[in-house]
Amino acid sequence: MEENGGADKVINQNSIAAHVNKLNKVIETASDKQQNKKAISLKKQLRENEDKINKYQQQITTAKNRSGYNRTDKEASVMRMKNDETLPAYNILAGSENQFIVSYSVHPKYQ
């Protein structure tokens, strides 16, 4: 919006709820069918965007300070493998003595 010369507006749940309330008033008072349909359509789009914002906020909370996360294993971090593939993985450290594994630990990359 800012590129087009418009003001940069913050879109959040409160602003969407305010617009939905305005559209509800338009729907109630509108006598024109076309205006009523347009208001209903805009209201539907706002509700869909509200769901997307909730989804994005949940993803940001899950990712924390990482660049992303895996949907099936949220604790795993993305790591580069030997063949230049990036996959969700853990860093496994193993301690050995006299060729026997005596301890191990599993860590996500971000710790």
C-alpha positions as CSV (number, residue, x, y, z in Angstrom):
1,M,0.0,0.0,0.0
2,E,2.8,2.3,0.8
3,E,4.3,1.9,-2.7
4,N,1.1,3.2,-4.2
5,G,1.2,6.4,-2.1
6,G,-1.3,5.1,0.5
7,A,-0.7,5.1,4.2
8,D,0.8,2.0,5.7
9,K,-2.0,0.5,7.8
10,V,-1.6,-2.2,10.4
11,I,-4.0,-5.1,9.8
12,N,-4.9,-7.0,13.0
13,Q,-7.9,-8.7,14.5
14,N,-9.2,-5.4,16.0
15,S,-9.2,-3.6,12.7
16,I,-10.8,-6.5,10.9
17,A,-13.6,-6.6,13.6
18,A,-14.2,-2.9,13.2
19,H,-14.6,-3.3,9.4
20,V,-16.9,-6.2,9.9
21,N,-19.1,-4.2,12.2
22,K,-19.2,-1.4,9.6
23,L,-20.2,-3.9,6.9
24,N,-22.9,-5.3,9.2
25,K,-24.4,-1.9,9.5
26,V,-24.3,-1.4,5.8
27,I,-26.0,-4.8,5.3
28,E,-28.8,-3.9,7.8
29,T,-29.5,-0.5,6.3
30,A,-28.9,-1.2,2.6
31,S,-31.9,-1.2,0.4
32,D,-29.9,-1.8,-2.8
33,K,-29.4,-5.5,-3.6
34,Q,-26.1,-4.9,-5.3
35,Q,-24.7,-2.9,-2.4
36,N,-25.9,-5.6,0.0
37,K,-24.2,-8.4,-2.0
38,K,-20.9,-6.4,-2.1
39,A,-21.0,-5.8,1.6
40,I,-21.6,-9.5,2.3
41,S,-18.8,-10.5,-0.1
42,L,-16.4,-8.0,1.6
43,K,-17.4,-9.4,5.0
44,K,-16.6,-12.9,3.9
45,Q,-13.1,-11.8,2.6
46,L,-12.4,-10.1,5.9
47,R,-13.3,-13.2,7.9
48,E,-11.0,-15.3,5.7
49,N,-8.2,-12.8,6.2
50,E,-8.8,-12.9,10.0
51,D,-8.3,-16.7,9.9
52,K,-5.0,-16.3,8.0
53,I,-3.7,-13.7,10.5
54,N,-4.5,-16.2,13.3
55,K,-2.7,-18.9,11.5
56,Y,0.4,-16.7,10.8
57,Q,0.5,-15.6,14.5
58,Q,0.4,-19.3,15.6
59,Q,3.3,-20.1,13.2
60,I,5.4,-17.2,14.5
61,T,4.8,-18.4,18.0
62,T,5.8,-21.9,17.1
63,A,8.9,-20.9,15.2
64,K,10.2,-18.7,18.0
65,N,13.6,-17.4,17.1
66,R,14.2,-20.0,14.3
67,S,13.7,-19.3,10.6
68,G,11.0,-22.0,10.4
69,Y,9.8,-25.3,11.7
70,N,8.6,-28.7,10.5
71,R,4.9,-29.3,10.6
72,T,5.2,-32.9,11.7
73,D,8.0,-32.4,14.3
74,K,7.9,-28.9,15.7
75,E,11.0,-29.4,17.8
76,A,13.2,-30.4,14.8
77,S,15.3,-27.7,13.1
78,V,16.2,-27.4,9.5
79,M,19.8,-28.5,8.9
80,R,21.9,-28.9,5.8
81,M,22.8,-32.5,5.1
82,K,26.0,-33.8,3.4
83,N,24.3,-33.9,0.0
84,D,23.2,-30.2,0.3
85,E,19.7,-31.2,1.1
86,T,17.9,-29.2,3.9
87,L,15.8,-31.4,6.1
88,P,14.3,-31.3,9.6
89,A,16.8,-32.9,11.9
90,Y,18.4,-33.0,15.4
91,N,22.0,-32.7,16.4
92,I,23.0,-36.0,18.1
93,L,26.2,-36.2,20.2
94,A,27.6,-39.5,21.3
95,G,30.4,-40.1,23.8
96,S,32.4,-43.3,23.6
97,E,35.1,-45.1,25.6
98,N,37.0,-48.1,24.5
99,Q,34.8,-48.2,21.4
100,F,31.6,-48.4,23.5
101,I,29.0,-45.7,23.5
102,V,28.7,-44.5,27.1
103,S,26.4,-41.5,26.7
104,Y,24.5,-39.6,24.1
105,S,22.4,-36.4,23.9
106,V,19.9,-35.1,21.3
107,H,19.7,-31.4,20.7
108,P,17.7,-29.2,18.4
109,K,20.0,-27.0,16.3
110,Y,18.8,-23.7,17.9
111,Q,20.0,-24.5,21.4
